[in-house]
Amino acid sequence: MPANRTDACAMTNMPTQLTTDFDAMLDGGDIAEARRLLAPQLARGCAEALFLSSSMPVGEDDAHAEADSFATLKQAAEKGYIPAIHAIGLCLLTGDRVEQDVMRAAAHFERASEAGYPSAMYEFGLALFHGMGVARDVPHAVYLIRASAQSGNEYAREFLLTYSLDVGT
């Protein structure tokens, strides 16, 4: 295993080469190899590996697999892994695997947004724009959604175009 994959996991709360390699294996249909890739990182308690493994639950049945998946996702979020914090926010927003709570969802989006995570910037911007779980703040909402669009988030770009707002450069 390249040294950078081992070191990067401990040093960042954002996706690294581990995520890139994992995604490539899944895209190629090699689930067993993807699991082998994560195994040493999971043994070290790597938040990124926990997050990635939450997308491949193993359980006795669907209910157990889903519960295990969410518990693993929660562990990654508790370790500060930003994509996991965002994912927990999405679960809270939609009521997927947890009781719906738009205030807690907005708090998760805000935390991930502050770290510069484009998807969270968009979601927190939407919360601010619509006043869902937070006080309505349209100027700050547009700022965040624009920043998300400029980082490549197509949903944010479409939102800005729909509301005839400048996408920026």
DSSP file (Angstrom, degrees, kcal/mol; ACC not computed):
  #  RESIDUE AA STRUCTURE BP1 BP2  ACC     N-H-->O    O-->H-N    N-H-->O    O-->H-N    TCO  KAPPA ALPHA  PHI   PSI    X-CA   Y-CA   Z-CA
    1    1 A M              0   0    0      0, 0.0     5,-0.1     0, 0.0    36,-0.0   0.000 360.0 360.0 360.0 133.3    0.0    0.0    0.0
    2    2 A P    >>  -     0   0    0      0, 0.0     4,-1.1     0, 0.0     3,-0.9  -0.307 360.0-126.5 -60.4 142.8    1.4    3.4   -0.9
    3    3 A A  H 3> S+     0   0    0      1,-0.3     4,-2.7     2,-0.2     5,-0.3   0.850 106.2  63.3 -59.6 -35.1    2.6    5.4    2.2
    4    4 A N  H 3> S+     0   0    0      1,-0.2     4,-2.5     2,-0.2    -1,-0.3   0.829  98.5  54.7 -63.5 -30.2    0.5    8.4    1.2
    5    5 A R  H <> S+     0   0    0     -3,-0.9     4,-1.2     2,-0.2    -1,-0.2   0.911 112.3  42.9 -69.1 -40.9   -2.7    6.4    1.6
    6    6 A T  H  X S+     0   0    0     -4,-1.1     4,-0.8     2,-0.2    -2,-0.2   0.939 119.6  42.4 -68.4 -47.7   -1.8    5.4    5.2
    7    7 A D  H >X S+     0   0    0     -4,-2.7     4,-0.9     1,-0.2     3,-0.6   0.901 109.5  57.1 -67.4 -41.8   -0.6    8.8    6.2
    8    8 A A  H >X S+     0   0    0     -4,-2.5     4,-1.1    -5,-0.3     3,-0.6   0.849  98.1  61.5 -61.8 -35.2   -3.3   10.8    4.5
    9    9 A C  H 3< S+     0   0    0     -4,-1.2     3,-0.3     1,-0.3    38,-0.3   0.881 108.4  42.3 -61.0 -37.7   -6.1    9.0    6.4
   10   10 A A  H << S+     0   0    0     -4,-0.8    -1,-0.3    -3,-0.6    -2,-0.2   0.658 115.6  50.8 -81.4 -15.2   -4.7   10.2    9.7
   11   11 A M  H << S+     0   0    0     -4,-0.9     2,-0.3    -3,-0.6    -2,-0.2   0.526 104.1  47.1-105.5  -6.3   -4.0   13.7    8.5
   12   12 A T     <  -     0   0    0     -4,-1.1    36,-0.2    -3,-0.3     4,-0.1  -0.940  48.8-154.8-139.2 156.4   -7.2   14.9    6.8
   13   13 A N  S    S+     0   0    0     -2,-0.3    69,-2.2     2,-0.1    -4,-0.1   0.135  81.8  74.1-111.4  17.5  -11.0   15.1    7.3
   14   14 A M  S    S-     0   0    0     67,-0.2    -2,-0.1    68,-0.1    34,-0.1  -0.819  98.4 -70.7-123.7 164.0  -11.6   15.2    3.6
   15   15 A P        -     0   0    0      0, 0.0     2,-0.2     0, 0.0    -1,-0.1  -0.206  52.7-178.1 -58.0 143.8  -11.4   12.6    0.9
   16   16 A T    >>  -     0   0    0     -4,-0.1     4,-1.4    -3,-0.0     3,-0.7  -0.478  51.3 -67.9-123.2-165.7   -7.9   11.3   -0.1
   17   17 A Q  H 3> S+     0   0    0      1,-0.2     4,-3.0     2,-0.2     5,-0.3   0.781 126.3  69.6 -60.4 -27.2   -6.5    8.8   -2.6
   18   18 A L  H 3> S+     0   0    0      1,-0.2     4,-2.6     2,-0.2    -1,-0.2   0.923 100.3  45.9 -57.3 -44.7   -8.2    6.1   -0.5
   19   19 A T  H <> S+     0   0    0     -3,-0.7     4,-2.9     2,-0.2     5,-0.2   0.912 112.1  51.1 -64.8 -43.0  -11.6    7.3   -1.7
   20   20 A T  H  X S+     0   0    0     -4,-1.4     4,-2.1     2,-0.2    -2,-0.2   0.936 113.8  43.9 -59.9 -47.5  -10.4    7.6   -5.3
   21   21 A D  H  X S+     0   0    0     -4,-3.0     4,-2.1     2,-0.2    -2,-0.2   0.912 114.2  50.3 -64.6 -43.2   -9.1    4.0   -5.2
   22   22 A F  H  X S+     0   0    0     -4,-2.6     4,-2.4    -5,-0.3    -2,-0.2   0.937 111.0  48.3 -60.1 -48.9  -12.2    2.7   -3.5
   23   23 A D  H  X S+     0   0    0     -4,-2.9     4,-2.9     1,-0.2    -1,-0.2   0.884 109.7  52.9 -61.0 -39.4  -14.5    4.4   -6.0
   24   24 A A  H  X S+     0   0    0     -4,-2.1     4,-1.6    -5,-0.2    -1,-0.2   0.898 109.5  49.0 -64.0 -40.1  -12.5    3.0   -8.9
   25   25 A M  H  <>S+     0   0    0     -4,-2.1     5,-2.6     2,-0.2     4,-0.2   0.919 113.3  46.0 -65.9 -43.5  -12.8   -0.5   -7.5
   26   26 A L  H ><5S+     0   0    0     -4,-2.4     3,-1.6     1,-0.2    -2,-0.2   0.917 110.4  53.3 -65.4 -41.9  -16.5   -0.2   -7.0
   27   27 A D  H 3<5S+     0   0    0     -4,-2.9    -1,-0.2     1,-0.3    -2,-0.2   0.839 109.1  50.6 -60.8 -31.8  -17.0    1.3  -10.4
   28   28 A G  T 3<5S-     0   0    0     -4,-1.6    -1,-0.3    -5,-0.2    -2,-0.2   0.450 118.5-114.7 -84.4  -0.9  -15.1   -1.7  -11.8
   29   29 A G  T < 5S+     0   0    0     -3,-1.6     2,-1.3    -4,-0.2     3,-0.2   0.593  73.6 134.3  82.0  10.7  -17.4   -4.1   -9.9
   30   30 A D     >< +     0   0    0     -5,-2.6     4,-1.9     1,-0.2    -1,-0.1  -0.583  14.9 157.4 -97.5  75.1  -14.6   -5.4   -7.6
   31   31 A I  H  > S+     0   0    0     -2,-1.3     4,-2.4     1,-0.2    -1,-0.2   0.879  71.8  55.1 -66.0 -39.5  -16.4   -5.2   -4.2
   32   32 A A  H  > S+     0   0    0     -3,-0.2     4,-2.1     1,-0.2    -1,-0.2   0.914 109.4  46.9 -62.3 -42.1  -14.1   -7.8   -2.6
   33   33 A E  H  > S+     0   0    0      2,-0.2     4,-2.3     1,-0.2    -1,-0.2   0.877 109.6  54.3 -67.3 -36.7  -11.0   -5.8   -3.5
   34   34 A A  H  X S+     0   0    0     -4,-1.9     4,-1.7     2,-0.2    -2,-0.2   0.906 108.8  48.9 -62.7 -41.1  -12.6   -2.6   -2.2
   35   35 A R  H  X S+     0   0    0     -4,-2.4     4,-1.7     1,-0.2    -2,-0.2   0.906 110.5  50.7 -64.5 -40.9  -13.3   -4.4    1.1
   36   36 A R  H  < S+     0   0    0     -4,-2.1    -2,-0.2     1,-0.2    -1,-0.2   0.885 106.9  55.3 -63.9 -37.8   -9.6   -5.6    1.2
   37   37 A L  H  < S+     0   0    0     -4,-2.3     4,-0.5     1,-0.2    -1,-0.2   0.901 112.5  42.0 -59.9 -41.6   -8.5   -2.0    0.5
   38   38 A L  H  X S+     0   0    0     -4,-1.7     4,-2.9     1,-0.2     3,-0.4   0.765  92.7  86.0 -78.4 -25.7  -10.4   -0.7    3.5
   39   39 A A  H  X S+     0   0    0     -4,-1.7     4,-2.1     1,-0.3    -1,-0.2   0.863  91.5  42.6 -50.0 -52.0   -9.5   -3.5    5.9
   40   40 A P  H  > S+     0   0    0      0, 0.0     4,-1.0     0, 0.0    -1,-0.3   0.876 116.6  49.1 -66.4 -32.8   -6.2   -2.2    7.3
   41   41 A Q  H  4>S+     0   0    0     -4,-0.5     5,-2.6    -3,-0.4     4,-0.4   0.876 109.7  51.4 -71.7 -36.9   -7.6    1.4    7.5
   42   42 A L  H ><5S+     0   0    0     -4,-2.9     3,-1.3     1,-0.2    -1,-0.2   0.891 105.0  56.8 -64.5 -38.7  -10.7    0.1    9.4
   43   43 A A  H 3<5S+     0   0    0     -4,-2.1    -1,-0.2    -5,-0.3    -2,-0.2   0.812 107.7  48.6 -62.0 -29.5   -8.4   -1.7   11.8
   44   44 A R  T 3<5S-     0   0    0     -4,-1.0    -1,-0.3    -3,-0.2    -2,-0.2   0.500 117.5-115.0 -86.5  -5.5   -6.7    1.7   12.5
   45   45 A G  T < 5 -     0   0    0     -3,-1.3     2,-0.2    -4,-0.4    -3,-0.2   0.768  46.7-178.6  77.3  25.7  -10.1    3.4   13.0
   46   46 A C     >< -     0   0    0     -5,-2.6     4,-2.3     1,-0.2    -1,-0.2  -0.419  23.7-146.9 -64.0 123.9   -9.6    5.6   10.0
   47   47 A A  H  > S+     0   0    0    -38,-0.3     4,-2.6     1,-0.2     5,-0.2   0.879  97.6  52.8 -61.8 -40.1  -12.7    7.9    9.6
   48   48 A E  H  > S+     0   0    0    -39,-0.3     4,-2.5     1,-0.2    -1,-0.2   0.921 110.4  47.6 -62.9 -43.3  -12.5    8.0    5.8
   49   49 A A  H  > S+     0   0    0      2,-0.2     4,-2.7     1,-0.2    -2,-0.2   0.885 110.4  52.6 -65.6 -38.7  -12.5    4.2    5.7
   50   50 A L  H  X S+     0   0    0     -4,-2.3     4,-1.5     2,-0.2    -2,-0.2   0.941 110.3  48.4 -60.1 -46.5  -15.4    4.0    8.1
   51   51 A F  H  < S+     0   0    0     -4,-2.6     4,-0.4     1,-0.2     3,-0.4   0.937 113.5  46.2 -59.0 -48.2  -17.3    6.4    5.9
   52   52 A L  H >< S+     0   0    0     -4,-2.5     3,-1.4     1,-0.2    -1,-0.2   0.902 110.7  52.4 -63.6 -40.8  -16.5    4.4    2.8
   53   53 A S  H >< S+     0   0    0     -4,-2.7     3,-1.8     1,-0.3    -1,-0.2   0.765  95.0  70.7 -68.8 -22.6  -17.4    1.1    4.4
   54   54 A S  T 3< S+     0   0    0     -4,-1.5    -1,-0.3    -3,-0.4    -2,-0.2   0.714  92.1  59.4 -66.3 -17.3  -20.8    2.5    5.5
   55   55 A S  T <  S+     0   0    0     -3,-1.4    -1,-0.3    -4,-0.4    -2,-0.2   0.513 105.5  50.0 -86.3  -4.3  -21.8    2.4    1.8
   56   56 A M  S <  S-     0   0    0     -3,-1.8    -1,-0.2    -4,-0.2    -2,-0.1  -0.505  81.9-175.7-128.7  63.3  -21.2   -1.4    1.8
   57   57 A P        -     0   0    0      0, 0.0     2,-0.4     0, 0.0     8,-0.1  -0.228  12.3-158.6 -66.7 150.1  -23.1   -2.7    4.8
   58   58 A V        +     0   0    0      7,-0.2     2,-0.3     6,-0.1     3,-0.1  -0.997  29.7 140.5-126.2 125.6  -23.0   -6.3    5.8
   59   59 A G        -     0   0    0     -2,-0.4     3,-0.1     1,-0.1     6,-0.0  -0.979  62.9-102.3-158.5 168.2  -25.8   -7.6    8.0
   60   60 A E  S    S-     0   0    0     -2,-0.3     2,-0.3     1,-0.1    -1,-0.1   0.854 104.4  -8.8 -63.4 -35.6  -28.1  -10.6    8.6
   61   61 A D  S  > S-     0   0    0     -3,-0.1     4,-2.8     1,-0.0     5,-0.2  -0.883  87.1 -82.6-151.1 178.6  -30.9   -8.8    6.9
   62   62 A D  H  > S+     0   0    0     -2,-0.3     4,-2.6     1,-0.2     5,-0.2   0.882 124.6  52.2 -59.4 -40.7  -31.7   -5.3    5.4
   63   63 A A  H  > S+     0   0    0      2,-0.2     4,-2.1     1,-0.2    -1,-0.2   0.921 113.6  43.1 -64.1 -43.9  -32.7   -3.8    8.8
   64   64 A H  H  > S+     0   0    0      2,-0.2     4,-2.8     1,-0.2     5,-0.2   0.909 114.1  51.1 -67.9 -41.5  -29.5   -5.0   10.5
   65   65 A A  H  X S+     0   0    0     -4,-2.8     4,-2.5     1,-0.2    -2,-0.2   0.914 111.3  48.0 -61.8 -42.5  -27.4   -3.9    7.5
   66   66 A E  H  X S+     0   0    0     -4,-2.6     4,-2.3    -5,-0.2    -1,-0.2   0.906 112.5  48.1 -65.7 -42.1  -29.0   -0.5    7.5
   67   67 A A  H  X S+     0   0    0     -4,-2.1     4,-2.3     2,-0.2    -2,-0.2   0.916 113.4  47.5 -64.9 -43.0  -28.5    0.0   11.2
   68   68 A D  H  X S+     0   0    0     -4,-2.8     4,-2.3     2,-0.2    -2,-0.2   0.903 110.9  52.7 -63.5 -41.0  -24.8   -1.1   11.0
   69   69 A S  H  X S+     0   0    0     -4,-2.5     4,-2.3    -5,-0.2    -2,-0.2   0.924 111.2  45.2 -60.6 -46.0  -24.3    1.2    8.0
   70   70 A F  H  X S+     0   0    0     -4,-2.3     4,-2.7     2,-0.2    -1,-0.2   0.896 111.1  53.0 -67.5 -39.5  -25.7    4.2    9.9
   71   71 A A  H  X S+     0   0    0     -4,-2.3     4,-2.0     2,-0.2    -1,-0.2   0.900 111.2  47.0 -61.7 -40.1  -23.7    3.4   13.1
   72   72 A T  H  X S+     0   0    0     -4,-2.3     4,-2.1     2,-0.2    -2,-0.2   0.910 111.5  50.6 -67.5 -42.4  -20.5    3.2   11.0
   73   73 A L  H  X S+     0   0    0     -4,-2.3     4,-2.1     1,-0.2    -2,-0.2   0.910 109.6  51.4 -59.6 -42.9  -21.4    6.5    9.3
   74   74 A K  H  X S+     0   0    0     -4,-2.7     4,-2.7     1,-0.2    -1,-0.2   0.883 106.6  53.9 -63.6 -39.5  -22.0    8.1   12.7
   75   75 A Q  H  X S+     0   0    0     -4,-2.0     4,-1.3     2,-0.2    -1,-0.2   0.923 108.7  49.2 -59.9 -44.3  -18.6    6.9   13.9
   76   76 A A  H  <>S+     0   0    0     -4,-2.1     5,-2.2     1,-0.2     3,-0.2   0.905 112.0  48.5 -62.7 -41.3  -16.9    8.6   10.9
   77   77 A A  H ><5S+     0   0    0     -4,-2.1     3,-1.9     1,-0.2    -2,-0.2   0.903 107.5  54.7 -65.6 -41.0  -18.8   11.8   11.6
   78   78 A E  H 3<5S+     0   0    0     -4,-2.7    -1,-0.2     1,-0.3    -2,-0.2   0.779 103.9  56.2 -64.1 -25.7  -17.8   11.7   15.3
   79   79 A K  T 3<5S-     0   0    0     -4,-1.3    -1,-0.3    -3,-0.2    -2,-0.2   0.435 124.8-105.6 -84.3   0.1  -14.2   11.5   14.2
   80   80 A G  T < 5 +     0   0    0     -3,-1.9     2,-0.7     1,-0.3    -3,-0.2   0.613  61.8 159.5  90.7  13.0  -14.7   14.7   12.2
   81   81 A Y    >>< -     0   0    0     -5,-2.2     4,-1.9     1,-0.2     3,-0.8  -0.609  32.6-149.2 -75.3 114.2  -14.8   13.3    8.7
   82   82 A I  H 3> S+     0   0    0    -69,-2.2     4,-2.5    -2,-0.7     5,-0.2   0.855  91.1  52.8 -58.5 -46.6  -16.6   16.0    6.8
   83   83 A P  H 3> S+     0   0    0      0, 0.0     4,-2.2     0, 0.0    -1,-0.3   0.859 111.0  50.3 -59.3 -31.4  -18.3   13.9    4.1
   84   84 A A  H <> S+     0   0    0     -3,-0.8     4,-2.6     2,-0.2    -2,-0.2   0.888 107.9  51.7 -71.7 -38.7  -19.8   11.8    6.9
   85   85 A I  H  X S+     0   0    0     -4,-1.9     4,-1.9     2,-0.2    -1,-0.2   0.924 112.1  47.3 -61.6 -43.4  -21.0   14.9    8.8
   86   86 A H  H  X S+     0   0    0     -4,-2.5     4,-2.1     2,-0.2    -2,-0.2   0.919 110.8  51.6 -61.9 -44.5  -22.7   16.0    5.5
   87   87 A A  H  X S+     0   0    0     -4,-2.2     4,-2.2     1,-0.2    -2,-0.2   0.885 107.9  51.3 -63.4 -39.4  -24.2   12.5    5.0
   88   88 A I  H  X S+     0   0    0     -4,-2.6     4,-2.6     1,-0.2    -1,-0.2   0.908 107.8  54.4 -62.6 -40.4  -25.6   12.6    8.6
   89   89 A G  H  X S+     0   0    0     -4,-1.9     4,-2.5     1,-0.2    -2,-0.2   0.906 106.9  50.1 -58.2 -42.6  -27.1   15.9    7.8
   90   90 A L  H  X S+     0   0    0     -4,-2.1     4,-2.2     2,-0.2     6,-0.3   0.907 109.7  50.8 -63.4 -41.3  -28.8   14.5    4.7
   91   91 A C  H  X>S+     0   0    0     -4,-2.2     4,-2.0     1,-0.2     5,-1.3   0.925 112.8  46.3 -61.1 -43.9  -30.2   11.6    6.8
   92   92 A L  H  <5S+     0   0    0     -4,-2.6     9,-2.2     1,-0.2    -2,-0.2   0.875 111.6  52.0 -66.4 -37.5  -31.6   14.1    9.3
   93   93 A L  H  <5S+     0   0    0     -4,-2.5    -1,-0.2    -5,-0.2    -2,-0.2   0.904 121.7  30.0 -64.6 -41.9  -33.0   16.3    6.6
   94   94 A T  H  <5S-     0   0    0     -4,-2.2    -2,-0.2    -5,-0.2    -1,-0.2   0.604 103.9-118.9 -96.6 -13.7  -34.9   13.5    4.9
   95   95 A G  T  <5 +     0   0    0     -4,-2.0     2,-0.7     1,-0.3     5,-0.2   0.731  55.5 160.1  78.4  21.5  -35.6   11.2    7.9
   96   96 A D  S   <S-     0   0    0     -5,-1.3    -1,-0.3    -6,-0.3    -2,-0.1  -0.721  75.6 -18.8 -82.4 112.7  -33.6    8.4    6.3
   97   97 A R  S    S+     0   0    0     -2,-0.7     2,-0.3    -3,-0.1    -1,-0.2   0.331 136.0  56.2  73.9  -5.0  -32.6    5.9    9.0
   98   98 A V  S    S-     0   0    0     -7,-0.3     2,-0.2   -28,-0.0    -1,-0.1  -0.936 100.5 -81.1-144.0 166.1  -33.3    8.6   11.7
   99   99 A E        -     0   0    0     -2,-0.3    -4,-0.2     1,-0.1    -3,-0.1  -0.536  58.8-102.1 -69.0 135.4  -36.1   10.8   12.9
  100  100 A Q        +     0   0    0     -2,-0.2     2,-0.2    -5,-0.2    -7,-0.2  -0.344  48.8 167.0 -61.6 134.5  -36.3   13.8   10.7
  101  101 A D     >  -     0   0    0     -9,-2.2     4,-2.3     1,-0.1     5,-0.1  -0.723  16.4-175.1-153.0  94.6  -34.8   16.9   12.3
  102  102 A V  H  > S+     0   0    0     -2,-0.2     4,-2.4     1,-0.2     5,-0.1   0.795  85.4  56.7 -67.9 -28.0  -34.2   19.9   10.1
  103  103 A M  H  > S+     0   0    0      2,-0.2     4,-1.8     1,-0.2    -1,-0.2   0.940 111.4  41.6 -68.0 -45.6  -32.5   21.9   12.9
  104  104 A R  H  > S+     0   0    0      2,-0.2     4,-2.1     1,-0.2    -2,-0.2   0.870 113.2  55.3 -68.0 -35.4  -29.9   19.2   13.5
  105  105 A A  H  X S+     0   0    0     -4,-2.3     4,-2.7     1,-0.2     5,-0.2   0.949 107.7  48.7 -60.0 -48.1  -29.6   18.7    9.7
  106  106 A A  H  X S+     0   0    0     -4,-2.4     4,-2.7     1,-0.2    -1,-0.2   0.883 108.9  53.6 -60.2 -38.7  -28.8   22.4    9.3
  107  107 A A  H  X S+     0   0    0     -4,-1.8     4,-2.2     2,-0.2    -1,-0.2   0.898 110.1  47.2 -63.7 -40.0  -26.2   22.3   12.1
  108  108 A H  H  X S+     0   0    0     -4,-2.1     4,-2.4     2,-0.2     5,-0.2   0.924 112.9  48.6 -66.3 -44.0  -24.5   19.4   10.3
  109  109 A F  H  X S+     0   0    0     -4,-2.7     4,-2.7     1,-0.2    15,-0.2   0.904 110.3  52.1 -62.2 -40.2  -24.5   21.2    7.0
  110  110 A E  H  X S+     0   0    0     -4,-2.7     4,-2.5    -5,-0.2    -1,-0.2   0.939 109.6  48.7 -61.7 -46.3  -23.2   24.3    8.6
  111  111 A R  H  X S+     0   0    0     -4,-2.2     4,-0.8     1,-0.2    -2,-0.2   0.930 115.9  42.4 -60.3 -46.5  -20.3   22.4   10.2
  112  112 A A  H  <>S+     0   0    0     -4,-2.4     5,-1.9     1,-0.2     3,-0.4   0.853 112.5  55.2 -69.6 -33.5  -19.3   20.7    6.9
  113  113 A S  H ><5S+     0   0    0     -4,-2.7     3,-2.1     7,-0.3    -2,-0.2   0.901 101.4  57.1 -63.7 -42.1  -19.9   24.0    5.1
  114  114 A E  H 3<5S+     0   0    0     -4,-2.5    -1,-0.2     1,-0.3    -2,-0.2   0.759 102.2  56.7 -61.8 -24.5  -17.4   25.7    7.3
  115  115 A A  T 3<5S-     0   0    0     -4,-0.8    -1,-0.3    -3,-0.4    -2,-0.2   0.478 123.0-107.8 -84.2  -3.3  -14.8   23.1    6.3
  116  116 A G  T < 5 +     0   0    0     -3,-2.1    -3,-0.2     1,-0.2    -2,-0.1   0.677  61.3 159.0  88.3  18.2  -15.4   24.1    2.6
  117  117 A Y    >>< -     0   0    0     -5,-1.9     4,-2.2     1,-0.2     3,-0.6  -0.671  33.7-148.6 -79.2 112.8  -17.3   21.0    1.6
  118  118 A P  H 3> S+     0   0    0      0, 0.0     4,-2.0     0, 0.0    -1,-0.2   0.838  92.8  51.1 -55.3 -41.7  -19.2   22.1   -1.6
  119  119 A S  H 3> S+     0   0    0      1,-0.2     4,-2.3     2,-0.2     5,-0.1   0.888 112.8  46.8 -64.6 -37.3  -22.2   19.8   -1.2
  120  120 A A  H <> S+     0   0    0     -3,-0.6     4,-3.2     2,-0.2     5,-0.3   0.855 107.4  56.7 -71.9 -34.8  -22.7   21.0    2.4
  121  121 A M  H  X S+     0   0    0     -4,-2.2     4,-2.1     2,-0.2    -2,-0.2   0.909 110.1  46.2 -60.8 -40.6  -22.3   24.6    1.3
  122  122 A Y  H  X S+     0   0    0     -4,-2.0     4,-2.5    -5,-0.2    -2,-0.2   0.947 114.7  45.6 -65.6 -49.1  -25.2   24.0   -1.1
  123  123 A E  H  X S+     0   0    0     -4,-2.3     4,-2.2     2,-0.2    -2,-0.2   0.903 115.5  45.9 -64.5 -41.7  -27.3   22.3    1.5
  124  124 A F  H  X S+     0   0    0     -4,-3.2     4,-2.5   -15,-0.2    -1,-0.2   0.892 111.2  54.1 -69.0 -36.5  -26.6   24.9    4.2
  125  125 A G  H  X S+     0   0    0     -4,-2.1     4,-2.8    -5,-0.3    -2,-0.2   0.918 108.3  49.1 -59.6 -43.3  -27.3   27.6    1.7
  126  126 A L  H  X S+     0   0    0     -4,-2.5     4,-2.6     2,-0.2     6,-0.2   0.915 109.5  52.1 -61.7 -42.5  -30.6   26.1    0.9
  127  127 A A  H  X>S+     0   0    0     -4,-2.2     5,-2.1     1,-0.2     4,-1.2   0.923 113.6  44.0 -59.9 -43.8  -31.5   25.9    4.6
  128  128 A L  H  <5S+     0   0    0     -4,-2.5     9,-1.7     3,-0.2    -2,-0.2   0.895 112.5  52.5 -66.7 -40.4  -30.6   29.6    4.9
  129  129 A F  H  <5S+     0   0    0     -4,-2.8    -2,-0.2     1,-0.2    -1,-0.2   0.904 121.6  30.5 -62.6 -42.5  -32.5   30.5    1.8
  130  130 A H  H  <5S-     0   0    0     -4,-2.6    -1,-0.2    -5,-0.2    -2,-0.2   0.498 105.7-120.9 -96.7  -5.6  -35.7   28.8    2.9
  131  131 A G  T  <5 +     0   0    0     -4,-1.2     2,-0.9    -5,-0.2    -3,-0.2   0.891  53.2 161.6  66.0  39.1  -35.3   29.3    6.6
  132  132 A M  S   <S-     0   0    0     -5,-2.1    -1,-0.2    -6,-0.2    -2,-0.1  -0.814  74.5 -19.4 -98.1 103.3  -35.3   25.5    7.3
  133  133 A G  S    S+     0   0    0     -2,-0.9     2,-0.3     1,-0.2    -1,-0.2   0.361 135.1  56.7  84.5  -6.4  -33.9   24.8   10.7
  134  134 A V  S    S-     0   0    0     -7,-0.3    -1,-0.2   -28,-0.1     2,-0.1  -0.938  99.8 -79.7-145.7 164.9  -32.1   28.1   10.8
  135  135 A A        -     0   0    0     -2,-0.3    -4,-0.2     1,-0.1     2,-0.2  -0.460  58.3 -99.5 -67.1 141.9  -33.1   31.8   10.5
  136  136 A R        +     0   0    0     -5,-0.2    -7,-0.2    -6,-0.1     2,-0.2  -0.436  48.5 167.0 -66.2 130.8  -33.6   32.9    6.9
  137  137 A D     >  +     0   0    0     -9,-1.7     4,-2.4    -2,-0.2     5,-0.2  -0.668   8.0 178.5-147.7  83.8  -30.5   34.7    5.6
  138  138 A V  H  > S+     0   0    0      1,-0.2     4,-2.8     2,-0.2     5,-0.3   0.893  78.8  52.7 -62.2 -45.0  -30.8   35.1    1.8
  139  139 A P  H  > S+     0   0    0      0, 0.0     4,-2.0     0, 0.0    -1,-0.2   0.933 114.5  42.3 -58.9 -44.2  -27.5   37.0    1.2
  140  140 A H  H  > S+     0   0    0      2,-0.2     4,-2.5     1,-0.2    -2,-0.2   0.886 113.2  54.6 -68.1 -36.8  -25.5   34.4    3.1
  141  141 A A  H  X S+     0   0    0     -4,-2.4     4,-2.8     1,-0.2     5,-0.2   0.942 109.4  46.1 -59.2 -48.8  -27.4   31.6    1.4
  142  142 A V  H  X S+     0   0    0     -4,-2.8     4,-2.7     1,-0.2     5,-0.2   0.892 110.4  54.5 -63.9 -39.4  -26.6   33.0   -2.1
  143  143 A Y  H  X S+     0   0    0     -4,-2.0     4,-2.2    -5,-0.3    -1,-0.2   0.942 112.8  42.3 -57.6 -48.9  -23.0   33.5   -1.1
  144  144 A L  H  X S+     0   0    0     -4,-2.5     4,-2.4     2,-0.2    -2,-0.2   0.911 114.8  49.1 -67.0 -43.1  -22.7   29.8    0.0
  145  145 A I  H  X S+     0   0    0     -4,-2.8     4,-2.5     1,-0.2    -1,-0.2   0.901 111.9  49.8 -65.3 -39.3  -24.6   28.4   -3.0
  146  146 A R  H  X S+     0   0    0     -4,-2.7     4,-2.6    -5,-0.2    -1,-0.2   0.920 110.1  50.3 -63.8 -43.5  -22.5   30.5   -5.3
  147  147 A A  H  X S+     0   0    0     -4,-2.2     4,-1.0    -5,-0.2    -2,-0.2   0.892 110.9  50.0 -61.6 -39.1  -19.3   29.2   -3.7
  148  148 A S  H  <>S+     0   0    0     -4,-2.4     5,-2.3     2,-0.2     3,-0.5   0.919 110.7  49.1 -64.0 -44.2  -20.6   25.7   -4.0
  149  149 A A  H ><5S+     0   0    0     -4,-2.5     3,-1.8     1,-0.2    -2,-0.2   0.904 108.3  53.5 -62.0 -41.4  -21.4   26.2   -7.7
  150  150 A Q  H 3<5S+     0   0    0     -4,-2.6    -1,-0.2     1,-0.3    -2,-0.2   0.719 104.1  57.2 -68.2 -19.8  -17.9   27.7   -8.3
  151  151 A S  T 3<5S-     0   0    0     -4,-1.0    -1,-0.3    -3,-0.5    -2,-0.2   0.381 131.5 -92.8 -89.2   3.1  -16.5   24.5   -6.7
  152  152 A G  T < 5S+     0   0    0     -3,-1.8     2,-0.8     1,-0.3    -3,-0.2   0.475  73.4 148.9 104.9   2.9  -18.3   22.4   -9.4
  153  153 A N     >< -     0   0    0     -5,-2.3     4,-1.9     1,-0.2    -1,-0.3  -0.606  28.4-165.6 -75.2 111.1  -21.6   21.6   -7.7
  154  154 A E  H  > S+     0   0    0     -2,-0.8     4,-2.7     1,-0.2     5,-0.2   0.827  85.3  58.1 -68.5 -32.9  -24.1   21.4  -10.5
  155  155 A Y  H  > S+     0   0    0      2,-0.2     4,-2.3     1,-0.2    -1,-0.2   0.914 107.7  47.9 -62.7 -41.2  -27.2   21.5   -8.2
  156  156 A A  H  > S+     0   0    0      2,-0.2     4,-2.4     1,-0.2    -2,-0.2   0.913 111.2  50.6 -64.7 -42.2  -25.9   24.8   -6.9
  157  157 A R  H  X S+     0   0    0     -4,-1.9     4,-2.3     1,-0.2    -2,-0.2   0.930 110.8  48.5 -61.0 -45.9  -25.4   26.1  -10.4
  158  158 A E  H  X S+     0   0    0     -4,-2.7     4,-2.7     1,-0.2    -1,-0.2   0.889 109.4  53.6 -62.4 -39.6  -28.9   25.1  -11.4
  159  159 A F  H  X S+     0   0    0     -4,-2.3     4,-2.1     2,-0.2    -2,-0.2   0.946 109.4  47.7 -59.2 -49.2  -30.4   26.7   -8.3
  160  160 A L  H  <>S+     0   0    0     -4,-2.4     5,-3.6     1,-0.2    -2,-0.2   0.905 113.6  47.2 -60.8 -42.2  -28.6   30.0   -9.2
  161  161 A L  H ><5S+     0   0    0     -4,-2.3     3,-1.4     3,-0.2    -1,-0.2   0.899 109.2  54.4 -66.7 -40.0  -29.8   29.9  -12.8
  162  162 A T  H 3<5S+     0   0    0     -4,-2.7    -1,-0.2     1,-0.3    -2,-0.2   0.880 113.3  41.9 -60.3 -39.3  -33.4   29.0  -11.7
  163  163 A Y  T 3<5S-     0   0    0     -4,-2.1    -1,-0.3    -5,-0.2    -2,-0.2   0.238 115.2-116.3 -93.7  13.9  -33.5   32.1   -9.5
  164  164 A S  T < 5 +     0   0    0     -3,-1.4     2,-0.4     1,-0.2    -3,-0.2   0.877  64.6 149.8  53.7  42.3  -31.8   34.3  -12.1
  165  165 A L      < -     0   0    0     -5,-3.6    -1,-0.2    -6,-0.2     2,-0.2  -0.824  56.4 -97.6-104.5 145.5  -28.8   34.8   -9.8
  166  166 A D        -     0   0    0     -2,-0.4     3,-0.1     1,-0.2    -5,-0.0  -0.409  24.9-155.2 -62.7 127.8  -25.3   35.3  -11.0
  167  167 A V        -     0   0    0      1,-0.2    -1,-0.2    -2,-0.2   -17,-0.1   0.787  31.4-148.3 -74.6 -27.8  -23.3   32.1  -11.0
  168  168 A G              0   0    0      1,-0.2    -1,-0.2   -19,-0.1    -3,-0.0  -0.347 360.0 360.0  84.5-172.2  -20.0   33.9  -10.8
  169  169 A T              0   0    0     -2,-0.1    -1,-0.2    -3,-0.1    -2,-0.0   0.435 360.0 360.0-100.8 360.0  -16.8   32.7  -12.2
